[in-house]
Amino acid sequence: MANIDEKVPENVEGPYYVDKSCISCQLCVDRAPGHFRMAEANANSYVFKQPETDMEKKNCDDALETCPVDAIGNDG
């Protein structure tokens, strides 16, 4: 489970976030490209835009559920 106290600093404010356990697999970027990006030097991913519609939330939840190291959290 993602740890809100270890969120990467690139995340925008909001319920979805990526923490420091990210292994840069880019699966979240593939699942929800409108919300996740890779940081410089591909060190980790981060949330650059919080979802607004039900479909966007579904895509972000899909990324959260498929993250192999549980680095994505939803504090909403």
Backbone as a printed PyTorch tensor [residue, N CA C, xyz], in Angstrom:
tensor([[[  0.8340,  -1.1790,   0.0000],
         [  0.0000,   0.0000,   0.0000],
         [  0.8770,   1.2400,   0.0000]],

        [[  0.5010,   2.2170,  -0.8040],
         [  1.2600,   3.4630,  -0.8880],
         [  1.2250,   4.1960,   0.4560]],

        [[  2.2960,   4.9160,   0.7280],
         [  2.4320,   5.6440,   1.9850],
         [  2.3440,   7.1420,   1.7090]],

        [[  1.2930,   7.7630,   2.2040],
         [  1.0800,   9.1890,   1.9540],
         [  2.2210,  10.0450,   2.4950]],

        [[  2.8980,   9.5760,   3.5300],
         [  4.0190,  10.3200,   4.1060],
         [  5.2730,  10.2580,   3.2410]],

        [[  5.2470,   9.3980,   2.2190],
         [  6.4050,   9.2520,   1.3380],
         [  6.0750,   9.6270,  -0.1040]],

        [[  5.0990,  10.5180,  -0.2850],
         [  4.7460,  10.9680,  -1.6320],
         [  5.9510,  11.6360,  -2.2860]],

        [[  6.1080,  11.3990,  -3.5850],
         [  7.1740,  12.0950,  -4.3080],
         [  6.7460,  13.5570,  -4.4820]],

        [[  7.6930,  14.4820,  -4.4730],
         [  7.3510,  15.9080,  -4.4780],
         [  6.7050,  16.4070,  -5.7630]],

        [[  6.8280,  15.6780,  -6.8570],
         [  6.2740,  16.1280,  -8.1250],
         [  4.7410,  16.0290,  -8.1840]],

        [[  4.1290,  15.2350,  -7.3080],
         [  2.6760,  15.0710,  -7.3270],
         [  1.9600,  16.4040,  -7.1490]],

        [[  0.8590,  16.5940,  -7.9010],
         [ -0.0030,  17.7420,  -7.6660],
         [ -0.9030,  17.4170,  -6.4710]],

        [[ -1.4550,  18.4410,  -5.8570],
         [ -2.3580,  18.2400,  -4.7240],
         [ -3.6030,  17.4830,  -5.1650]],

        [[ -4.0830,  16.6240,  -4.3050],
         [ -5.2960,  15.8810,  -4.5910],
         [ -5.2180,  14.4740,  -4.0330]],

        [[ -6.2590,  13.7000,  -4.2430],
         [ -6.3280,  12.3790,  -3.6220],
         [ -5.3500,  11.3430,  -4.1770]],

        [[ -5.0550,  11.3870,  -5.4610],
         [ -4.1450,  10.3940,  -6.0470],
         [ -2.7020,  10.8780,  -5.9360]],

        [[ -1.8100,   9.9390,  -5.6770],
         [ -0.3870,  10.2720,  -5.5480],
         [  0.4610,   9.0320,  -5.7980]],

        [[  1.7430,   9.2540,  -6.0370],
         [  2.7360,   8.1880,  -6.1690],
         [  3.7430,   8.3940,  -5.0460]],

        [[  4.1540,   7.2920,  -4.4140],
         [  5.1390,   7.4170,  -3.3410],
         [  6.5260,   6.9540,  -3.7970]],

        [[  7.4790,   7.0190,  -2.8900],
         [  8.8840,   6.7470,  -3.2180],
         [  9.1830,   5.2870,  -3.5310]],

        [[  8.2190,   4.3940,  -3.3630],
         [  8.4720,   2.9880,  -3.6810],
         [  8.3260,   2.6960,  -5.1750]],

        [[  7.9950,   3.7040,  -5.9750],
         [  7.8470,   3.5540,  -7.4290],
         [  9.1290,   2.9940,  -8.0400]],

        [[  8.9530,   2.0120,  -8.9440],
         [ 10.1080,   1.3970,  -9.6100],
         [ 10.2250,   1.8230, -11.0760]],

        [[  9.4960,   2.8420, -11.4700],
         [  9.5770,   3.4110, -12.8200],
         [  9.2020,   2.4300, -13.9140]],

        [[  8.2300,   1.5810, -13.6590],
         [  7.8200,   0.6080, -14.6770],
         [  6.9820,   1.2480, -15.7770]],

        [[  6.4410,   2.4120, -15.5280],
         [  5.6500,   3.2010, -16.4700],
         [  4.2620,   2.6160, -16.7480]],

        [[  3.8470,   1.6090, -16.0020],
         [  2.5310,   1.0240, -16.1990],
         [  1.4290,   2.0520, -15.9630]],

        [[  1.5860,   2.9040, -14.9580],
         [  0.5650,   3.9240, -14.6870],
         [  0.4720,   4.9340, -15.8260]],

        [[  1.5960,   5.2460, -16.4390],
         [  1.6030,   6.1700, -17.5710],
         [  0.8600,   5.5340, -18.7500]],

        [[  1.0080,   4.2380, -18.9200],
         [  0.3010,   3.5230, -19.9820],
         [ -1.1980,   3.4580, -19.7010]],

        [[ -1.5660,   3.2460, -18.4390],
         [ -2.9800,   3.0860, -18.0620],
         [ -3.7280,   4.4130, -18.0100]],

        [[ -3.0650,   5.4550, -17.5490],
         [ -3.7210,   6.7650, -17.3940],
         [ -2.7610,   7.8740, -17.8160]],

        [[ -2.4450,   7.9570, -19.1100],
         [ -1.4540,   8.9350, -19.5730],
         [ -1.8660,  10.3860, -19.3560]],

        [[ -3.1240,  10.6450, -19.1720],
         [ -3.5820,  12.0040, -18.9220],
         [ -3.3940,  12.4520, -17.4880]],

        [[ -2.8190,  11.5440, -16.6530],
         [ -2.7100,  11.8510, -15.2230],
         [ -1.3470,  11.5200, -14.6220]],

        [[ -0.6470,  10.5620, -15.2140],
         [  0.6580,  10.1600, -14.6980],
         [  1.7440,  10.4880, -15.7140]],

        [[  2.8890,  10.9130, -15.2220],
         [  4.0800,  11.1660, -16.0500],
         [  5.2930,  10.6040, -15.3360]],

        [[  6.3560,  10.4490, -16.1070],
         [  7.6300,  10.0430, -15.5250],
         [  8.4200,  11.2960, -15.1620]],

        [[  9.0590,  11.2640, -14.0180],
         [  9.9010,  12.3790, -13.5750],
         [ 11.1930,  12.3890, -14.3850]],

        [[ 11.9580,  13.4670, -14.2280],
         [ 13.2500,  13.5690, -14.9140],
         [ 14.0980,  12.3420, -14.6360]],

        [[ 14.7900,  11.9030, -15.6380],
         [ 15.6810,  10.7430, -15.5600],
         [ 14.9160,   9.4620, -15.2210]],

        [[ 13.5830,   9.4790, -15.4190],
         [ 12.7430,   8.3090, -15.1620],
         [ 12.9550,   7.6990, -13.7790]],

        [[ 13.2140,   8.5360, -12.7840],
         [ 13.4370,   8.0490, -11.4260],
         [ 12.1500,   7.5240, -10.7990]],

        [[ 11.0170,   8.0990, -11.1630],
         [  9.7220,   7.6820, -10.6360],
         [  8.6240,   8.3310, -11.4660]],

        [[  7.4190,   7.8520, -11.2820],
         [  6.2760,   8.5170, -11.8990],
         [  5.6480,   9.4390, -10.8620]],

        [[  4.6910,  10.2410, -11.3130],
         [  3.9730,  11.1400, -10.4120],
         [  2.6400,  11.5270, -11.0480]],

        [[  1.7360,  12.0280, -10.2340],
         [  0.4410,  12.4990, -10.7220],
         [  0.5970,  13.9680, -11.0790]],

        [[  0.3690,  14.2910, -12.3560],
         [  0.4780,  15.6900, -12.7870],
         [ -0.8910,  16.3400, -12.9480]],

        [[ -1.9560,  15.5050, -12.9960],
         [ -3.3200,  16.0380, -13.1050],
         [ -4.2670,  15.0770, -12.3990]],

        [[ -5.0300,  15.5920, -11.4610],
         [ -6.0090,  14.7690, -10.7600],
         [ -7.2070,  14.5010, -11.6770]],

        [[ -7.8200,  13.3210, -11.5600],
         [ -8.9750,  13.0110, -12.3980],
         [-10.1870,  13.8550, -12.0170]],

        [[-11.0110,  14.1390, -13.0270],
         [-12.2180,  14.9320, -12.7950],
         [-13.4920,  14.1780, -13.1660]],

        [[-13.4300,  13.3670, -14.1920],
         [-14.6220,  12.6430, -14.6400],
         [-14.5870,  11.2040, -14.1130]],

        [[-15.7140,  10.5280, -14.2150],
         [-15.7720,   9.1270, -13.7900],
         [-14.8030,   8.2640, -14.5970]],

        [[-14.6940,   8.5300, -15.8910],
         [-13.7840,   7.7490, -16.7380],
         [-12.3280,   7.9980, -16.3330]],

        [[-11.9790,   9.2290, -16.0400],
         [-10.6200,   9.5430, -15.5990],
         [-10.3350,   8.8600, -14.2610]],

        [[-11.2970,   8.8620, -13.3580],
         [-11.1260,   8.1680, -12.0730],
         [-10.9570,   6.6770, -12.2890]],

        [[-11.7300,   6.1030, -13.2230],
         [-11.5920,   4.6840, -13.5200],
         [-10.1890,   4.3800, -14.0290]],

        [[ -9.6600,   5.2230, -14.9130],
         [ -8.3090,   5.0100, -15.4350],
         [ -7.2690,   5.0980, -14.3310]],

        [[ -7.4090,   6.0610, -13.4390],
         [ -6.4640,   6.1960, -12.3240],
         [ -6.5900,   5.0200, -11.3540]],

        [[ -7.8180,   4.5650, -11.1140],
         [ -8.0030,   3.3950, -10.2550],
         [ -7.4130,   2.1490, -10.8870]],

        [[ -7.5090,   2.0400, -12.2020],
         [ -6.9020,   0.9160, -12.9140],
         [ -5.3850,   0.9420, -12.7400]],

        [[ -4.8000,   2.1310, -12.8530],
         [ -3.3530,   2.2610, -12.6390],
         [ -2.9950,   1.8800, -11.2030]],

        [[ -3.7830,   2.3460, -10.2560],
         [ -3.5350,   2.0430,  -8.8380],
         [ -3.5840,   0.5380,  -8.6030]],

        [[ -4.6110,  -0.1140,  -9.1380],
         [ -4.8000,  -1.5510,  -8.9010],
         [ -3.7620,  -2.4210,  -9.5870]],

        [[ -3.1820,  -1.9360, -10.6850],
         [ -2.2130,  -2.7590, -11.4130],
         [ -0.7610,  -2.4280, -11.0860]],

        [[ -0.5310,  -1.4290, -10.2500],
         [  0.8390,  -1.0740,  -9.8780],
         [  1.5070,  -2.2730,  -9.1980]],

        [[  2.6160,  -2.7570,  -9.7350],
         [  3.2370,  -3.9640,  -9.1820],
         [  3.8400,  -3.7940,  -7.7940]],

        [[  4.0930,  -2.5730,  -7.3640],
         [  4.6790,  -2.3620,  -6.0380],
         [  3.7760,  -1.5160,  -5.1280]],

        [[  2.5310,  -1.3210,  -5.5290],
         [  1.5680,  -0.5440,  -4.7250],
         [  2.0840,   0.8490,  -4.3730]],

        [[  2.6850,   1.5130,  -5.3590],
         [  3.2420,   2.8450,  -5.1270],
         [  2.2340,   3.9660,  -5.3650]],

        [[  1.0330,   3.6260,  -5.8300],
         [  0.0040,   4.6310,  -6.1030],
         [ -1.0230,   4.5860,  -4.9940]],

        [[ -1.3620,   5.7620,  -4.4940],
         [ -2.3690,   5.8530,  -3.4470],
         [ -3.5070,   6.7500,  -3.8380]],

        [[ -4.6300,   6.5560,  -3.1460],
         [ -5.8120,   7.4110,  -3.3000],
         [ -6.2730,   7.7610,  -1.9010]],

        [[ -6.0490,   8.9870,  -1.5200],
         [ -6.4020,   9.4360,  -0.1790],
         [ -7.7610,  10.1240,  -0.1760]],

        [[ -8.6010,   9.8030,  -1.1590],
         [ -9.8930,  10.4480,  -1.2690],
         [-10.9520,   9.5740,  -0.8230]]])
